Amino acid sequence: MRRRTVLVVLWLIGNVFVFWAIALTASGYSLEGYLPWESSKVFTYSPVLYSEPGDEPTEILYMVGHSGGLYYYLVWRDEYFGNALLDKLYRVMRGLIYGTSEDVEVFKVVPENGSFYFQTYGHSPVHGEMLPDGSCLWLERGLSVPNCTVNGTHVKLYVVTWNHMLSLLPDNNTVQVFPEMRHMIPEDYVALGMVKRTKYSIAGIAFDSLTASLAVTVLLNFILFVLLRRRFLLRGGRKNIRGRLLFKREV
């Protein structure tokens, strides 16, 4: 009885281990999409950031595309919704999927034409252009935002939501912040799970990885069942053969 209990416990632990090992592996850590190039314009076009006190980004990591596009990744230590329980659950989920609870938002600039991109409320895209008079054109809204750059190249970005969505429109609750900026190295790219952040949604990653882990776990259990059943059948067959031999000897 004790042996059976131990085997059942080991089987359950094994299933949990296999399930989450496959889930984390399927969500993947990869250098796919990493941009190794450099540009002398990186510091000329870096954004000017405004954030609420106490929720400042820890650093800005940049990458440069082959065609000269500049990618600035704004990194926060975490996201805080304001509800302790929800914050903890969300932190665990992000940790399982991305490998870290850090939040990363991207700001892209194309120096050749002064165009830029980021995300605002509800992860809606913002495409804009820097104009010679220091204003910016918000293309989706057809809105001209005055005084939205510094020296005509540094776009002013305001953090306007708890999950660090950005806006061109000033927010009175924000102050200018000065996070350190450096080149994103391969170790940063992998540790932050950038390939998962740039290509998939968090829901899509969770669904795909958990589906894969469930399929593998079920398959392994089926194989285990078949092997055990076969073993028991072989044992039963051997017992029958032994019984017949003993019966013949007695006769």
N, C-alpha and C positions, 0 to 999 in steps of 0.2 A: 504493500500500500504506500509506504514511504517512497519507494523507488518510483512508483507511478506518479506520485505528487511532484517529486523532483523533476521528472522528465517533462511533465506538463508545464511547470514553472520555467524550465529551460526553453521549452518550445515557445512560450509566450514572449520571453525576453528576446529570443532569436528573431521572432517575427517583428517586434518593435525595432530592433536594431537594423534588420534588413530593410524595413519600410522606410525609416528615416535616412539610412545611408543612401538608398537609391534616390530618395526625394532630393537630398542635398546635392548628390552627384548630378542628377538630371537638370537641376536648376543651373549648374555649371559655373566654373571659374575659367575665364578665357581672356586672351589678349586680342580676340577678334575685334577689329574696329579701332585698335590703338593707333594714334597718329604720332610718329616720331620726329616730325620736322620742326624746325625752329624759324623764327622770324624776328627781324629787328623792330617790327611794329607792335610787338606784344604789349609793351608798356605804354605806347602812345595811344592805344585804343582800349585799355582796360577800363571797366565800368567804375563809376563812382557810386558807392552803395550807401543806402540809408535803411536802418533797421531799428526795431524797438530796443530800448536799453534792456540788457539781460538776455537778449536773444540774437546776439551778433554771430555772424559766420566765423568759423575758426580760421579759415584760409581760403584762398582762391588758387585752384590748380588749372593751368592752361595747357592746351595742345594746339598744334598748328596743322591744318590740312595741307595736302599736296599742292592745291591750287592757291594757297595763301589765306584761306579762311581761318579766323581766330576763334577758338572755343575756350570760354572761361567757365570753369566748374566751381560754383560757390558751395562750400561745404559747411554744414552745421553739425554739431555734436549729436543732435537728436531733433525730434518733432514733439511738441507739447500741445495736445488738444485742450487740456485744462481739466480733464477728468482723470483722476489718479488710476482708476481701474482700466479705463479705455487706453490710457497712455501705456500702461504695463503690457496689456494684451497686444497693442499695436507694435510695441517695441520688440516683443518676442517674435511676432510674425515677420517683421522686417529683418530681424536677426537671422531667422531660419532661411529666409529667401535670399537676402542680399549678403548675408554673412556679417552684417554690421547694422547698427541702428542709426548710423549717420545719414543725414539727408543731403542730397546733391541736386542743385539746380543749374541749368546751363544757360549761358548767354553767348550768342554767336555774332561775330562781326565780320563783314567782308570789306576790308579797307579800300578796295578798288572802286567801289560805288557807294560806300557809306551805308550799306544796308545792314540790318541787324535782326535778331530773332530771340525771343524768350517766351515763357509761358506765364499767363496771368490767371485770374479767377477761374476755378474749375478746369485747370490745365488747358485753357483755351490759348491757341497760338497768337502771338503778337509779331507781326512783321512791320518793320519801320525803316525809315531813311533819315539820316542826319542831313540837315540843310545848312547852307553857307551862313545863314544868319543866327545859327546856334539853336534853332528850333528843330523839332523832329516831326515827321509825318507818320502817324499811326494808320497804316494802310487799311486794316480791317474796319476801322471806324471812320476813315476819311477825315481824321482829326489832326489838326496842327497843334503841337504842344510847345509853347514858347519856353525858351531858356532851359532846354532839357539836356544840354551838353556843357562840358567844361573844355574850353579851348577848341571847340568844334569837333573833338574826337572822342571824348570820354562821356558816354551816355550815363545820365543819372537814373539809377534804378532804386525803387522804393519797395521794401518788403511789406506786403499788405495782408497776408493771411498767416494763420498758425502753421501751415505747412509750407511756408516760404515762397508763395507765388509772388510774382513781381509786377510792377506797374511803372508807367512813365509819369503818372500823376502824383504830385506830392502828397504825403501823408503826414499830418501834424504830430502823430505819435512817434515818428521816427527821427533818429539823429544820424549824422554821418559816421560811418565806421571805417576802420582802416585795417582789414585783415591782411596778413602776409600773403604774397603771391609768389608762386614758384612753378616750375615746369612739372607736369604730371609724369612720373616715372612709371615703368611697367608694374612695379610693386603696388603703387597707388591704384592703378587701373584695376588690378585683380582684386585687391583688398576691398575696394569700394563696390565691386560687382558691376562695373560700368557697362559691360556688354549686356547685362540683364536690364539695366536702367534705360539704356538707349534704344533697345530693340523691342522690348516687351513691356506690357503693363504688369503690375504686381499681381493682379488677379490671374492674368494669363500664365505667368510663371508658376503660380501656386497650382492652378488646375493641371497644367501639363506635367509638372514634376510629381504631383501627388497621384495622378493617373498612372504614370509610368511606374511609380513605386508600388501601387496597388496591384498592377498587372504582374510585376515581377514576384511580389510576395505570394499572390495566388498561384502562380506557376510553380514556384519552389515548393509550396505546400502540396500541390497536386503531385509533383514528382516524389516528394517524401511519402505521401500516402500510397502511391503505386509501389514504391520500393518496400515499404513496410508490409503492405498487403502481400506482395510477392514472397517476402521473407516468411511471413506466417504460413502462406500456402506451401512453401517448400518445407517448413518445419512440420506442417501437418502431413505432407506426403511422406517425409522421412519416418514419422511416427507410425504411419500406416504400414510402410514397408517393414519396419522393425517388428511391428505386431504380427504381421503375416509370417516372418521368419521364425519368430518365437513360437507361433502356433504350429508351424510345420515341424519344428524340433520336438515339441511336446507330443505331436502325433507320431 
